[in-house]
Amino acid sequence: MKTFLMNEVGLSNDATIQLRAIHGIDVFNAFQSFSNKGVVDTCSTARRPGGTISYPDSTRNTLFLNITNTGVAIPTIVAKNLKLCIYAA
């Protein structure tokens, strides 16, 4: 599934790890629960900048400033390919 998501859909290695490990998308049938509107909403939310991200190595002894959330670049072709996966599933 990771190879499919990277080569056919166009996701990055980090994105495929997130989908598989955190969101449990490890079989093609998982796309059956998605909707076209869901893909559009998810992509626009990920692209939208704003807020901050906590610095992962921040502890009480070592204080780091939060990182500004600049949004994530998601190519239009990736959103289109995800919609095709939904249709195929």
JOBEL-V577138 format. One record per residue. N is the residue number from 0. RES is the residue in one letter. SS is DSSP state (h for helix, s for strand, l for the rest). PHI is phi as a letter, one per 20 degrees, with the letter a starting at -180 (* if undefined). Layout:
N/RES/SS/PHI
N/RES/SS/PHI
//
This chain:
0/M/l/*
1/K/h/f
2/T/h/f
3/F/h/f
4/L/h/f
5/M/h/f
6/N/h/e
7/E/h/e
8/V/h/e
9/G/l/n
10/L/l/f
11/S/l/f
12/N/h/g
13/D/h/f
14/A/h/f
15/T/h/f
16/I/h/f
17/Q/h/f
18/L/h/f
19/R/h/f
20/A/h/f
21/I/h/e
22/H/l/d
23/G/l/m
24/I/l/e
25/D/l/c
26/V/l/c
27/F/h/f
28/N/h/f
29/A/h/f
30/F/h/f
31/Q/h/f
32/S/h/e
33/F/l/e
34/S/l/c
35/N/h/g
36/K/h/f
37/G/h/f
38/V/h/f
39/V/h/f
40/D/h/f
41/T/h/f
42/C/h/f
43/S/h/f
44/T/h/f
45/A/h/f
46/R/h/f
47/R/l/f
48/P/l/f
49/G/l/p
50/G/l/m
51/T/s/c
52/I/s/d
53/S/l/f
54/Y/l/f
55/P/l/f
56/D/l/e
57/S/l/f
58/T/l/c
59/R/l/f
60/N/l/e
61/T/l/d
62/L/l/e
63/F/l/c
64/L/l/f
65/N/l/f
66/I/s/e
67/T/s/f
68/N/l/e
69/T/l/e
70/G/l/n
71/V/l/d
72/A/l/f
73/I/l/c
74/P/l/f
75/T/h/g
76/I/h/f
77/V/h/f
78/A/h/f
79/K/h/f
80/N/h/f
81/L/h/f
82/K/h/f
83/L/h/f
84/C/h/f
85/I/h/f
86/Y/h/f
87/A/h/f
88/A/l/f
//
